[in-house]
Amino acid sequence: MSHADGYDRNGGAFPDEPRLTRDTAIRGPARPAPYIGAGILLAAAILFPLMPQLYSFDAPRLAGMPFFYWYQLLWVPISAILTGSAYWLVTKEDRRRRAEARAGGPPQAGSGSAGAGLGGGRP
């Protein structure tokens, strides 16, 4: 095995690198705002095309095509943009949480598990 694996040839961890355990935090605490924003963007991409009272009209026509058809076709690139924006928000937040966990290092001895609630540690 190589140094990139985090272990020496004998299978032991390198002394200057922290050893991963079940209680090692790999992500910091989440902020709800990016996830709420992503949910709103995805909800708009799903719900607006499903509301026919918004687009069940013949006029205005675009190149002879009734409003009903071109409105639906317009939502294809809009939905792609909204979905891409939601993905960007969530991945940006995930990168921030991972960087925060890396900067903080492993949990200190005696501080308890990151997932420990009122009932104590994990079984």
TAQUIVEN-V615274 format. One record per residue. N is the residue number from 0. NEAR is the number of other C-alpha atoms within 8 Angstrom. Layout:
N | NEAR
N | NEAR
This chain:
0 | 7
1 | 8
2 | 7
3 | 5
4 | 6
5 | 9
6 | 13
7 | 11
8 | 7
9 | 5
10 | 7
11 | 7
12 | 9
13 | 9
14 | 5
15 | 4
16 | 7
17 | 8
18 | 5
19 | 7
20 | 5
21 | 4
22 | 9
23 | 10
24 | 9
25 | 7
26 | 11
27 | 11
28 | 5
29 | 6
30 | 7
31 | 6
32 | 6
33 | 10
34 | 10
35 | 8
36 | 10
37 | 13
38 | 9
39 | 8
40 | 12
41 | 12
42 | 8
43 | 8
44 | 13
45 | 9
46 | 8
47 | 7
48 | 9
49 | 6
50 | 8
51 | 7
52 | 5
53 | 5
54 | 9
55 | 8
56 | 8
57 | 8
58 | 6
59 | 7
60 | 9
61 | 8
62 | 4
63 | 5
64 | 8
65 | 12
66 | 14
67 | 10
68 | 8
69 | 10
70 | 9
71 | 9
72 | 8
73 | 8
74 | 10
75 | 8
76 | 8
77 | 9
78 | 11
79 | 8
80 | 8
81 | 11
82 | 11
83 | 8
84 | 10
85 | 13
86 | 9
87 | 8
88 | 12
89 | 11
90 | 8
91 | 8
92 | 11
93 | 9
94 | 8
95 | 9
96 | 12
97 | 11
98 | 10
99 | 10
100 | 13
101 | 10
102 | 6
103 | 6
104 | 7
105 | 10
106 | 11
107 | 6
108 | 5
109 | 4
110 | 6
111 | 10
112 | 10
113 | 8
114 | 7
115 | 10
116 | 6
117 | 4
118 | 5
119 | 7
120 | 9
121 | 6
122 | 2
